[in-house]
Amino acid sequence: MSFPRMNETDEDAVVLSTERLDLRPHGPSDVQFMIELNSDPEVIRYTGDSAFASEEEARAVIGRLARQFEAWRMGRFVALHRSTGEKLGWCGLRWHEELELADLGYRFFRKHWGQGYATEAAAACVRYAFEDLGLPRLVAHAMLENAASVRVLEKLGFRRTGPTVFKGLVAEGFELLRA
């Protein structure tokens, strides 16, 4: 599967908007945001990730995210509150070229949990995947202990596909097919 290529990532360019959120690609100004987000043990508890060891590591991740957006028009987008511009977390799609599929993921600062931001951002990314990118299917992974994340996926219509290993951890696989 191939997608139209983008020439450059403009971190001020909003890709998706919802009632309360703007989603845009990561850029150089997001290094401290990413470090802070991954520094909260509760935020990364079910992700298989660890806190960044350095600013350089955070920059490298942001570089990979930017290159993925440039190549495939998808990525993990910074979720900003539309009225304040506050960075709430991230949400988006990651293309796995070798599998020819995209996975949906999201991560928000703990102070924003329980307010529907993950569901709102993820719903926008699902629409983008199916309507704009024409993807036939999305996958996601969540640990069953992460009941809030499982609820988000189920609200969006994802169905369970059974246990899977994700980043070395046993998780539940989920899938959503384009209607």
Sequence and secondary structure as in RCSB ss.txt:
>XXXX:A:sequence
MSFPRMNETDEDAVVLSTERLDLRPHGPSDVQFMIELNSDPEVIRYTGDSAFASEEEARAVIGRLARQFEAWRMG
RFVALHRSTGEKLGWCGLRWHEELELADLGYRFFRKHWGQGYATEAAAACVRYAFEDLGLPRLVAHAMLENAASV
RVLEKLGFRRTGPTVFKGLVAEGFELLRA
>XXXX:A:secstr
      S   TT   EE SSEEEE   GGGHHHHHHHHH TTTSTTTS    SSHHHHHHHHHHHHHHHHHHS  
EEEEEETTT  EEEEEEEEEETTTTEEEEEEEE GGGTTSSHHHHHHHHHHHIIIIIS  SEEEEEE TT HHHH
HHHHHTT EEEEEEEETTEEEEEEEEE  
